[in-house]
Amino acid sequence: MSVAQQLQKKITDRTAVVGVMGLGYVGLPLIREFCSNGFNAIGFDVDEEKVRLLKAGKSYIKHLPASIFNPWIKSGQFVPTTDMSQIKKADCILICVPTPLDKMREPDMRFVRGTSETIAKHMRKGQLIVLESTTYPGTTREICKPLFDARGFELEKDYFLAFSPEREDPGRVDFTTGTIPKVVGGMGPESTKLACALYGGAVKHVVPVSSAEVAEACKIVENVYRCINIALVNELKICFDRMGIDVWEVIEAAKTKPFGFQAFYPGPGLGGHCIPIDPFYLSWKAREFGVTTRFIELAGEINTSMPEYVINRVAEALNERTKPLKGSSILVLGLAYKKDVDDVRESPSVELIELLEERGAKVAYHDPFIPKAKPMREHNITHLKSVALTPENLRKFDCVLISTDHSNVDYGMVVKHAQLVVDSRNACGKVQDPRRRKVVVKA
Ligand SMILES: NC(=O)c1ccc[n+]([C@@H]2O[C@H](COP(=O)([O-])OP(=O)(O)OC[C@H]3O[C@@H](n4cnc5c(N)ncnc54)[C@H](O)[C@@H]3O)[C@@H](O)[C@H]2O)c1
């Protein structure tokens, strides 16, 4: 039996051990799918705290409660570890580490490179390695492959390498890791076949493509599409607002067209680990080919200007009430970058808080899922703690700025008690209280 056939057999009879590098928002759901489909998994992370919490039966991501993983951890089906020498025990290794931008807004490949170096150090013959982190086309071939080849292993014969983009949407309930189709592009036919077999054992639909580059580009296209369409509705919001037209009502009407239109919604800016970042991976790579990605640049410009626009709306609304922004007390409602998650990465709320503080406002926040602001790579708002959302507290603030439309917030109560609400998400759109017309300003 060839090395590939041996691995194929292990995958088919589910004796293949799945190693996941990076136990974050992407790595943990993957482990959940593989374990619930009968595979054994080893979860690797450099963050000792995450491994400690998992072993202690505690969760650090709201929508992934510890109760999912505890039985597998107890039975030994899932082993979380920081011991990278265990990599040799895994038959398939999935890389789910961060791909942020650096200070110059260029791809920061430290995590992908570092993880690949670690894998290269401990790898053995007969392993399938799949990069899942979102990145520019060419990463698997240009960064990962040379490191594995340097160990003296031959691709497609001794080891197998593929890219499979992660399309997880944290907090979404209608589509999950197991039901979102998985695009797979190998560095050769054997790699594609093995990676398709592996994912076929854990997710409903696998979509093979002809190369790792196609799979890498596919994920970038999805996020560029979102980024540009969000920028478009953000620009239309500003335009319609000047015309006295409610952009949310326009979108609700437009989306009744059964074809040719997909609804995107405006907001206070872009957040999360994906949409504000991934398109710039392509822009960076495109420069190597002498191509300028003008749509991406323009969308980035519009989206990054949104927090400033929202703050100006707050200032205008306060001005109407003869109050200056400087010295006013503002409650930012929602710290997470989108509703119903506890993830603050790139959250526009953080920028809103900083801009408000820069302009002399006294700022507090409420987020039902984030009791205390944690340190972040680029920002520091650790002086803030979530304040309780009570009628008394609401009355105290000169303005409540809704930046995240969490579902479990009582917007009726907010409208009933706040002096002024600036709503950047149309969260109060359905509130019936007659006060809404008086106190709510859309932004
Ligand atoms: N979060 C999402 O919604 C989402 C969706 C689709 C794709 N992605 C992509 O998936 C990738 C991972 O994102 P995430 O949200 O899971 O990130 P995350 O920060 O939640 O998790 C990444 C984990 O990798 C660990 N790590 C860093 N270096 C490591 C190393 N050398 N070895 C082992 N572990 C290491 C970190 O400690 C962290 O726990 C990114 O490329 C992201 O763009 C994320």
The ligand as a Tripos MOL2 file, in Angstrom:
@<TRIPOS>MOLECULE
LIG
   44    48     1     0     0
SMALL
NO_CHARGES

@<TRIPOS>ATOM
      1 N1        -13.3200   33.9460   13.4520 N.am      1 LIG1
      2 C1        -13.9690   33.7950   12.3200 C.2       1 LIG1
      3 O1        -15.1440   34.0720   12.2510 O.2       1 LIG1
      4 C2        -13.2890   33.2660   11.0800 C.ar      1 LIG1
      5 C3        -14.0920   32.8480   10.0160 C.ar      1 LIG1
      6 C4        -13.4960   32.3540    8.8740 C.ar      1 LIG1
      7 C5        -12.1110   32.3370    8.7860 C.ar      1 LIG1
      8 N2        -11.3300   32.7680    9.8310 N.ar      1 LIG1
      9 C6         -9.8850   32.6800    9.6900 C.3       1 LIG1
     10 O2         -9.4250   31.5900   10.4710 O.3       1 LIG1
     11 C7         -8.1460   31.8800   11.0280 C.3       1 LIG1
     12 C8         -8.1880   31.7280   12.5420 C.3       1 LIG1
     13 O3         -9.0860   32.6640   13.0770 O.3       1 LIG1
     14 P1         -9.7000   32.5430   14.5330 P.3       1 LIG1
     15 O4        -10.8230   33.4930   14.5730 O.co2     1 LIG1
     16 O5         -9.9640   31.1220   14.8860 O.co2     1 LIG1
     17 O6         -8.4800   33.0810   15.4040 O.3       1 LIG1
     18 P2         -8.3240   32.9840   17.0050 P.3       1 LIG1
     19 O7         -7.4100   34.0780   17.4000 O.co2     1 LIG1
     20 O8         -9.6580   32.8470   17.6580 O.co2     1 LIG1
     21 O9         -7.5760   31.5890   17.2120 O.3       1 LIG1
     22 C9         -6.2970   31.3460   16.7240 C.3       1 LIG1
     23 C10        -5.5310   30.5510   17.7530 C.3       1 LIG1
     24 O10        -4.2590   30.2030   17.2100 O.3       1 LIG1
     25 C11        -3.3350   30.1840   18.2630 C.3       1 LIG1
     26 N3         -1.9660   30.2130   17.7340 N.ar      1 LIG1
     27 C12        -1.2360   31.2700   17.3280 C.ar      1 LIG1
     28 N4         -0.0250   30.8490   16.9160 N.ar      1 LIG1
     29 C13         0.0050   29.5050   17.0630 C.ar      1 LIG1
     30 C14         0.9780   28.5110   16.8020 C.ar      1 LIG1
     31 N5          2.1740   28.8310   16.3250 N.pl3     1 LIG1
     32 N6          0.6730   27.2320   17.0710 N.ar      1 LIG1
     33 C15        -0.5380   26.8980   17.5930 C.ar      1 LIG1
     34 N7         -1.5060   27.8030   17.8500 N.ar      1 LIG1
     35 C16        -1.2410   29.0860   17.5810 C.ar      1 LIG1
     36 C17        -3.7200   31.4070   19.0920 C.3       1 LIG1
     37 O11        -3.2050   31.3340   20.3910 O.3       1 LIG1
     38 C18        -5.2440   31.3260   19.0510 C.3       1 LIG1
     39 O12        -5.7740   30.5900   20.1460 O.3       1 LIG1
     40 C19        -7.8000   33.2910   10.5470 C.3       1 LIG1
     41 O13        -7.0480   33.2050    9.3720 O.3       1 LIG1
     42 C20        -9.1500   33.8830   10.2310 C.3       1 LIG1
     43 O14        -9.0680   34.9050    9.2620 O.3       1 LIG1
     44 C21       -11.9150   33.2150   10.9730 C.ar      1 LIG1
@<TRIPOS>BOND
     1     1     2 1
     2     2     3 2
     3     2     4 1
     4     4     5 ar
     5     4    44 ar
     6     5     6 ar
     7     6     7 ar
     8     7     8 ar
     9     8     9 1
    10     8    44 ar
    11     9    10 1
    12     9    42 1
    13    10    11 1
    14    11    12 1
    15    11    40 1
    16    12    13 1
    17    13    14 1
    18    14    15 2
    19    14    16 1
    20    14    17 1
    21    17    18 1
    22    18    19 2
    23    18    20 1
    24    18    21 1
    25    21    22 1
    26    22    23 1
    27    23    24 1
    28    23    38 1
    29    24    25 1
    30    25    26 1
    31    25    36 1
    32    26    27 ar
    33    26    35 ar
    34    27    28 ar
    35    28    29 ar
    36    29    30 ar
    37    29    35 ar
    38    30    31 1
    39    30    32 ar
    40    32    33 ar
    41    33    34 ar
    42    34    35 ar
    43    36    37 1
    44    36    38 1
    45    38    39 1
    46    40    41 1
    47    40    42 1
    48    42    43 1
@<TRIPOS>SUBSTRUCTURE
     1 LIG1         1 GROUP 0 **** ****
